[in-house]
Amino acid sequence: MAENSTPQTAAPISAGLPRHRILRSVGPALIVACVVLGPGSILTSSKVGCQFGYQMVWVLLAAGLLMLAAVATAARVGVVFAGSPCTELANRLGRPVAVLAGVSVFAIAACFQFSNNLGVLMSVEPLIRTNVPWQPMVLVGLNLAIIACLFGFRRLYQPIEKLMAWLVGLMLLGFAANLLLARPSLLGLLRGLVPGIPGALTGSFLPRLETAAANPGMVAAAPRVVDPWLSVQGLVATTFSIAGAFYQAYLVKEKGWSTGQLKQGLVDSLAGMSVLVGVSLMIMATSAAVLAGKVAPTDLRSAADVARQLEPLFGSAAKWLFCAGIFAGAFSSFLVNSLVGGTLLADGLGYNPRLDSRATKIFTVGVLLIGMVVALATDAQGRVPLIIFAQAATVLGGPVLALSLWYLAWRAGTEGRPKTPAWMLALTGAGAAVVIALALRTAWRIYLTA
């Protein structure tokens, strides 16, 4: 099944009118934004807004800045190197490094694909009133339809780019409508731009074990992990996704960009990450305006719960719009997450990582089937080991991807290729440090629960 591991170079984008060039500059980063804006991102932004109001706006913007730098850097890596990222890593550091990167991302994507399956169901669940078990039929039908499209289209990139643009529009419509109804505090948003740590987070940065006080004469309660920073870490992790940023290097190759499109790559990165941060900010501000102080953050266990909380305040029409936004986010992440896992595994193992290659499609189907089977066959308790395994894979894979991206960006300037700007290298290095810090926190939390 082996194929040529070096992607073919597509023809450069033709020149046109300035506004046409701007439109042609948008696409790859929009796909990255769609994979990041999934059910987890929507729920996390809602919970942070509910718990902290507008106080964490600065954290969202800081994570968005790191994501912008990483995506822009990955775009340059994809353009200036002839080979794909994992191929370049294998040529310089050895195939085991490339395999580690590919397998780690595949494991993360496969384990979390079941949450994308559930996210699609939850996006429509508040709108369906029937006792018929419709969930299995929806999941099986959706996955089979995507698999058919994978093997039915001869050129996958253009249909995916157009679909993501439509889904982004649907997200913007759904969440912006609720934001207007919520009437958030402009002063609160401005205050949220000032960095500060809420009193509830002034304790230890690391998770800790804590035993609940027991009543006299009763057996002490079992220790539990207390992590006040968990929702804030989730906000950073669901905004600054190093796997999503790394995938940008593959998307610009699919787009056919060359070194003549480096500036266009920066425009694309800025546009895509503006959508990512803008949608997250709309969700957070809506939650801060209408849920903070009225709803316990623990009551928001899914994005569908957020929609239900908004219905008494805004009415059924707003709930429909919010659910439309959830569906757009869930479905876009559902599709692109599987492609990220399939592409990185194919490249890591030395196969052709192009979207239209047989290896990428086969591994993508693997991600889809794992997610569907787990979502259908296990209950919430049975999924816990998979979540822990995915977290463990993130602990290893996140730093590997972040350091690999920084290494390739630095190497590009030492081998006669266009140099990566200093600000990109600095922010990408800072992003790698953040990824490592979050990985250490996650590792410690896994240790405490072991």
C-alpha positions as CSV (number, residue, x, y, z in Angstrom):
1,M,0.0,0.0,0.0
2,A,3.0,2.3,0.2
3,E,2.9,5.4,-1.9
4,N,5.2,8.3,-2.7
5,S,5.6,10.1,0.6
6,T,6.5,13.5,-1.0
7,P,3.4,15.4,-1.9
8,Q,3.1,16.7,-5.4
9,T,3.4,20.5,-5.8
10,A,0.2,22.0,-7.1
11,A,0.2,25.0,-9.5
12,P,0.5,28.4,-7.8
13,I,-2.5,30.6,-7.4
14,S,-3.0,32.8,-10.4
15,A,-2.9,36.6,-9.9
16,G,-6.1,38.6,-10.1
17,L,-7.7,41.7,-8.8
18,P,-6.8,42.6,-5.2
19,R,-10.1,41.6,-3.7
20,H,-9.9,38.3,-5.6
21,R,-6.5,37.7,-4.1
22,I,-7.8,38.4,-0.7
23,L,-10.6,35.8,-1.2
24,R,-8.1,33.3,-2.5
25,S,-6.0,33.9,0.6
26,V,-8.7,32.6,2.9
27,G,-9.3,28.9,3.2
28,P,-6.8,26.6,4.9
29,A,-6.9,28.5,8.3
30,L,-10.7,28.5,8.1
31,I,-10.6,24.7,8.0
32,V,-8.3,24.8,11.1
33,A,-10.7,27.1,12.9
34,C,-13.5,24.6,12.2
35,V,-11.7,21.6,13.7
36,V,-11.0,23.6,16.8
37,L,-14.5,25.0,17.1
38,G,-16.1,21.8,18.2
39,P,-18.6,20.9,21.0
40,G,-15.8,20.9,23.6
41,S,-14.8,24.5,22.6
42,I,-18.4,25.7,22.7
43,L,-19.0,24.1,26.1
44,T,-15.8,25.3,27.6
45,S,-16.4,28.9,26.5
46,S,-19.9,28.7,27.9
47,K,-18.7,27.3,31.2
48,V,-15.9,29.9,31.6
49,G,-18.3,32.7,30.9
50,C,-20.8,31.2,33.4
51,Q,-18.2,30.7,36.1
52,F,-16.0,33.8,35.7
53,G,-18.1,36.3,33.7
54,Y,-15.9,38.5,31.5
55,Q,-12.8,38.0,33.6
56,M,-11.2,35.5,31.3
57,V,-11.5,37.4,28.0
58,W,-7.8,38.2,28.2
59,V,-6.9,34.5,28.4
60,L,-9.0,33.8,25.3
61,L,-7.2,36.5,23.4
62,A,-3.8,35.4,24.6
63,A,-4.5,31.8,23.5
64,G,-5.8,33.1,20.2
65,L,-2.5,35.1,19.6
66,L,-0.5,32.0,20.2
67,M,-2.7,30.0,17.9
68,L,-2.3,32.7,15.2
69,A,1.5,32.6,15.5
70,A,1.5,28.7,15.3
71,V,-0.9,28.6,12.3
72,A,1.1,31.3,10.4
73,T,4.3,29.5,11.2
74,A,2.9,26.1,10.0
75,A,1.7,27.8,6.8
76,R,5.3,28.9,6.1
77,V,6.6,25.5,6.9
78,G,4.2,23.9,4.5
79,V,5.1,26.4,1.8
80,V,8.9,26.6,2.1
81,F,9.7,22.9,2.4
82,A,9.3,20.6,-0.5
83,G,8.2,17.6,1.6
84,S,5.4,17.3,4.1
85,P,6.2,18.1,7.8
86,C,6.6,14.5,9.0
87,T,8.7,13.7,6.0
88,E,11.0,16.6,6.7
89,L,11.2,15.5,10.3
90,A,12.1,12.0,9.3
91,N,14.8,13.3,6.9
92,R,16.4,15.4,9.7
93,L,15.7,13.6,13.0
94,G,14.8,10.1,11.9
95,R,11.7,8.2,11.1
96,P,10.9,7.4,14.8
97,V,10.2,11.1,15.5
98,A,7.8,11.3,12.6
99,V,6.1,8.0,13.6
100,L,5.7,9.4,17.2
101,A,4.1,12.6,15.9
102,G,1.7,10.7,13.5
103,V,0.7,8.0,16.0
104,S,0.1,10.5,18.8
105,V,-2.2,12.7,16.7
106,F,-4.0,9.6,15.4
107,A,-4.6,8.4,18.9
108,I,-5.9,11.8,20.1
109,A,-8.2,12.2,17.1
110,A,-9.5,8.6,17.3
111,C,-10.2,8.8,21.1
112,F,-11.9,12.2,20.9
113,Q,-13.9,11.4,17.7
114,F,-16.6,9.8,19.9
115,S,-17.2,13.1,21.5
116,N,-17.7,14.6,18.1
117,N,-20.2,11.9,17.4
118,L,-22.0,12.8,20.6
119,G,-21.7,16.5,19.8
120,V,-23.7,16.1,16.6
121,L,-26.4,14.2,18.5
122,M,-26.5,16.8,21.3
123,S,-26.8,19.6,18.8
124,V,-30.2,18.3,17.6
125,E,-31.4,16.6,20.7
126,P,-33.1,19.7,22.2
127,L,-35.1,20.0,19.0
128,I,-36.4,16.4,18.7
129,R,-39.4,15.2,20.6
130,T,-39.8,11.4,20.0
131,N,-39.3,8.1,21.9
132,V,-38.0,6.4,18.8
133,P,-34.2,5.5,19.2
134,W,-33.0,7.8,16.4
135,Q,-29.5,8.3,17.7
136,P,-27.9,5.1,16.2
137,M,-29.5,5.7,12.8
138,V,-28.2,9.3,12.7
139,L,-24.6,8.3,13.6
140,V,-24.4,5.3,11.3
141,G,-25.9,7.3,8.4
142,L,-23.7,10.3,9.0
143,N,-20.5,8.3,9.2
144,L,-21.4,6.2,6.1
145,A,-22.2,9.3,4.1
146,I,-18.8,10.9,5.0
147,I,-17.0,7.7,4.1
148,A,-18.8,7.6,0.7
149,C,-17.8,11.2,0.1
150,L,-14.1,10.4,1.0
151,F,-13.9,7.8,-1.7
152,G,-16.4,9.5,-4.1
153,F,-14.7,12.8,-4.6
154,R,-11.5,12.8,-6.8
155,R,-10.4,16.2,-5.3
156,L,-11.4,16.5,-1.7
157,Y,-9.9,19.9,-0.7
158,Q,-12.2,22.3,-2.6
159,P,-15.5,20.7,-1.4
160,I,-14.2,20.6,2.2
161,E,-13.1,24.3,2.0
162,K,-16.5,25.4,0.6
163,L,-18.4,23.3,3.2
164,M,-16.4,24.8,6.1
165,A,-17.1,28.3,4.8
166,W,-20.8,27.5,4.9
167,L,-20.6,26.0,8.4
168,V,-18.6,29.0,9.7
169,G,-21.4,31.3,8.3
170,L,-24.0,29.1,10.2
171,M,-22.0,29.4,13.4
172,L,-21.6,33.1,13.1
173,L,-25.4,33.5,12.5
174,G,-26.4,31.2,15.4
175,F,-24.1,32.6,18.0
176,A,-24.3,36.3,17.0
177,A,-28.1,36.2,17.2
178,N,-27.9,35.0,20.8
179,L,-25.2,37.6,21.6
180,L,-27.4,40.4,20.4
181,L,-30.3,39.1,22.6
182,A,-28.0,38.8,25.6
183,R,-26.8,42.4,25.4
184,P,-23.4,41.9,27.1
185,S,-21.8,44.6,29.1
186,L,-19.3,46.5,26.9
187,L,-17.6,47.8,30.1
188,G,-17.3,44.2,31.4
189,L,-15.7,43.1,28.1
190,L,-13.2,46.0,28.3
191,R,-12.4,45.1,31.9
192,G,-11.9,41.5,30.8
193,L,-9.0,42.6,28.6
194,V,-7.0,43.5,31.6
195,P,-5.0,40.4,32.8
196,G,-6.0,39.3,36.3
197,I,-6.6,36.1,38.3
198,P,-10.0,35.6,40.0
199,G,-9.9,34.9,43.7
200,A,-11.1,31.3,43.1
201,L,-7.9,30.6,41.2
202,T,-5.4,32.0,43.6
203,G,-4.5,28.6,45.1
204,S,-2.0,26.1,43.6
205,F,-1.7,26.0,39.9
206,L,-1.4,22.2,40.0
207,P,-4.4,19.8,40.7
208,R,-4.5,18.4,44.2
209,L,-6.1,15.6,46.1
210,E,-8.6,16.6,48.7
211,T,-10.7,14.6,51.2
212,A,-14.2,15.9,51.8
213,A,-15.0,16.5,55.5
214,A,-16.9,13.6,56.9
215,N,-19.6,13.7,59.6
216,P,-18.5,12.6,63.1
217,G,-18.7,8.8,63.4
218,M,-18.8,8.2,59.7
219,V,-16.2,6.8,57.4
220,A,-14.2,9.6,55.7
221,A,-15.0,10.3,52.1
222,A,-12.7,9.0,49.4
223,P,-10.1,11.6,48.1
224,R,-11.1,13.5,45.0
225,V,-9.1,15.6,42.6
226,V,-9.6,19.3,42.9
227,D,-8.6,21.5,40.0
228,P,-9.9,25.0,40.0
229,W,-7.9,25.8,36.9
230,L,-9.5,23.0,34.8
231,S,-12.0,25.2,32.9
232,V,-9.3,27.8,32.3
233,Q,-6.9,25.1,31.0
234,G,-9.7,23.8,28.8
235,L,-10.2,27.3,27.4
236,V,-6.6,27.6,26.5
237,A,-6.4,24.0,25.1
238,T,-9.5,24.3,23.0
239,T,-8.4,27.7,21.5
240,F,-4.7,27.0,21.1
241,S,-4.7,23.6,19.5
242,I,-1.2,22.6,18.4
243,A,-2.5,19.7,16.4
244,G,-4.9,21.9,14.5
245,A,-2.1,24.5,13.9
246,F,0.3,21.8,12.7
247,Y,-2.3,20.6,10.1
248,Q,-2.2,24.0,8.5
249,A,1.1,23.0,6.9
250,Y,-0.7,20.2,5.0
251,L,-3.6,22.4,4.0
252,V,-1.5,25.0,2.3
253,K,0.1,22.3,0.2
254,E,-3.4,21.1,-0.7
255,K,-4.2,24.7,-1.7
256,G,-1.2,24.8,-4.0
257,W,0.6,27.7,-2.4
258,S,4.3,28.5,-3.1
259,T,6.7,31.0,-1.6
260,G,5.0,33.7,-3.7
261,Q,1.9,33.3,-1.4
262,L,3.7,33.8,2.0
263,K,1.9,37.1,2.6
264,Q,-1.4,35.5,1.6
265,G,-0.7,32.8,4.1
266,L,-0.5,35.4,6.8
267,V,-3.8,36.9,5.7
268,D,-5.4,33.5,5.8
269,S,-4.1,32.8,9.3
270,L,-5.4,36.1,10.6
271,A,-8.8,35.6,9.0
272,G,-9.2,32.0,10.3
273,M,-8.0,32.8,13.8
274,S,-10.2,35.9,14.0
275,V,-13.2,33.6,13.3
276,L,-12.0,31.1,16.0
277,V,-11.5,33.8,18.7
278,G,-14.6,35.8,17.6
279,V,-17.0,32.9,17.8
280,S,-15.5,31.8,21.2
281,L,-15.8,35.3,22.5
282,M,-19.4,35.6,21.4
283,I,-20.3,32.3,23.2
284,M,-18.4,33.4,26.4
285,A,-20.0,36.9,26.4
286,T,-23.4,35.4,26.0
287,S,-22.9,33.1,28.8
288,A,-21.4,35.8,31.0
289,A,-24.4,38.1,30.3
290,V,-27.2,35.7,31.0
291,L,-25.9,32.7,32.9
292,A,-23.2,34.0,35.3
293,G,-24.5,34.0,38.9
294,K,-27.7,32.4,37.8
295,V,-26.7,28.9,36.7
296,A,-24.1,26.6,38.3
297,P,-21.2,25.9,35.9
298,T,-21.5,22.2,36.9
299,D,-25.1,22.2,35.4
300,L,-23.5,22.8,31.9
301,R,-22.5,19.2,31.0
302,S,-22.9,19.6,27.3
303,A,-23.4,22.3,24.7
304,A,-27.0,21.2,24.5
305,D,-27.4,22.1,28.2
306,V,-26.4,25.6,27.3
307,A,-29.1,25.8,24.6
308,R,-31.7,24.6,27.1
309,Q,-30.6,27.2,29.7
310,L,-31.0,30.0,27.0
311,E,-34.5,28.9,26.0
312,P,-36.4,30.3,29.0
313,L,-34.7,33.7,28.5
314,F,-34.7,34.1,24.7
315,G,-37.4,31.7,23.5
316,S,-37.5,28.7,21.2
317,A,-36.3,30.7,18.2
318,A,-33.0,31.6,19.9
319,K,-32.6,28.0,21.0
320,W,-32.9,26.9,17.3
321,L,-30.3,29.4,16.3
322,F,-27.9,28.3,19.1
323,C,-28.4,24.6,18.2
324,A,-27.7,25.5,14.6
325,G,-24.4,27.0,15.7
326,I,-23.7,23.9,17.8
327,F,-24.4,21.6,14.9
328,A,-22.1,23.6,12.6
329,G,-19.3,23.4,15.1
330,A,-19.9,19.7,15.9
331,F,-20.1,18.6,12.3
332,S,-17.1,20.7,11.1
333,S,-15.0,19.3,13.9
334,F,-16.4,15.8,13.3
335,L,-15.2,15.8,9.7
336,V,-11.8,17.7,9.9
337,N,-10.7,15.9,13.2
338,S,-10.8,12.6,11.4
339,L,-8.8,14.0,8.5
340,V,-6.2,15.4,10.8
341,G,-5.7,12.0,12.4
342,G,-5.6,10.2,9.1
343,T,-3.3,12.6,7.4
344,L,-0.7,12.7,10.2
345,L,-0.6,9.0,10.6
346,A,-0.1,8.5,6.9
347,D,2.7,11.0,6.8
348,G,4.3,9.7,10.0
349,L,4.4,6.2,8.6
350,G,5.9,7.4,5.3
351,Y,2.8,7.2,3.1
352,N,1.5,10.0,0.9
353,P,-0.3,12.5,3.1
354,R,-2.4,14.2,0.4
355,L,-6.1,14.2,1.1
356,D,-6.7,12.2,-2.0
357,S,-4.2,9.5,-1.3
358,R,-5.4,6.0,-0.5
359,A,-3.5,5.8,2.8
360,T,-4.9,9.1,4.2
361,K,-8.5,8.0,3.3
362,I,-8.0,4.5,4.9
363,F,-6.6,6.0,8.1
364,T,-9.3,8.6,8.2
365,V,-12.0,5.9,7.9
366,G,-10.2,4.3,10.9
367,V,-10.7,7.4,13.0
368,L,-14.4,7.7,11.9
369,L,-15.2,4.0,12.7
370,I,-13.4,4.1,16.1
371,G,-15.4,7.2,17.1
372,M,-18.7,5.8,15.9
373,V,-18.3,2.4,17.6
374,V,-17.2,3.9,20.9
375,A,-20.1,6.4,20.8
376,L,-22.6,3.6,20.1
377,A,-21.2,0.8,22.2
378,T,-20.2,2.3,25.5
379,D,-21.9,4.4,28.2
380,A,-20.4,7.5,29.8
381,Q,-18.5,5.4,32.4
382,G,-17.0,3.2,29.8
383,R,-15.6,6.2,27.9
384,V,-13.6,7.4,30.9
385,P,-10.5,5.1,30.1
386,L,-10.5,6.4,26.5
387,I,-10.6,10.0,27.7
388,I,-7.7,9.3,30.0
389,F,-5.8,7.5,27.2
390,A,-6.4,10.5,24.9
391,Q,-5.1,12.8,27.6
392,A,-2.0,10.7,28.0
393,A,-1.5,10.8,24.2
394,T,-1.8,14.6,24.4
395,V,0.8,14.8,27.2
396,L,3.3,13.1,24.8
397,G,2.0,14.3,21.4
398,G,1.4,18.0,22.2
399,P,5.0,18.8,23.1
400,V,6.3,16.7,20.2
401,L,4.2,18.7,17.7
402,A,4.9,22.1,19.2
403,L,8.7,21.5,19.3
404,S,8.7,20.0,15.8
405,L,6.9,23.0,14.4
406,W,9.4,25.4,16.1
407,Y,12.3,23.2,14.9
408,L,11.2,23.2,11.3
409,A,10.5,26.9,11.3
410,W,14.0,27.6,12.6
411,R,15.6,25.1,10.2
412,A,14.0,26.8,7.2
413,G,16.1,29.9,7.6
414,T,19.3,28.0,7.9
415,E,19.0,26.0,4.7
416,G,18.7,28.8,2.1
417,R,14.9,29.1,2.3
418,P,12.9,32.2,3.3
419,K,13.6,32.9,7.0
420,T,10.8,32.7,9.5
421,P,10.2,36.1,11.0
422,A,11.5,36.6,14.5
423,W,8.1,37.3,16.0
424,M,6.8,34.0,14.6
425,L,9.7,32.1,16.1
426,A,9.3,33.9,19.5
427,L,5.6,33.3,19.8
428,T,5.8,29.8,18.5
429,G,8.5,29.1,21.1
430,A,6.2,30.7,23.8
431,G,3.4,28.5,22.5
432,A,5.6,25.4,22.8
433,A,6.3,26.4,26.5
434,V,2.5,26.7,27.1
435,V,1.8,23.3,25.5
436,I,4.5,21.7,27.7
437,A,3.1,23.4,30.8
438,L,-0.4,22.1,30.1
439,A,1.0,18.7,29.3
440,L,2.7,18.6,32.7
441,R,-0.6,19.6,34.5
442,T,-2.5,16.9,32.6
443,A,0.2,14.3,33.5
444,W,0.0,15.3,37.1
445,R,-3.8,15.0,37.1
446,I,-3.6,11.6,35.5
447,Y,-1.2,10.5,38.2
448,L,-3.5,11.7,40.9
449,T,-6.4,9.7,39.5
450,A,-4.4,6.6,38.9
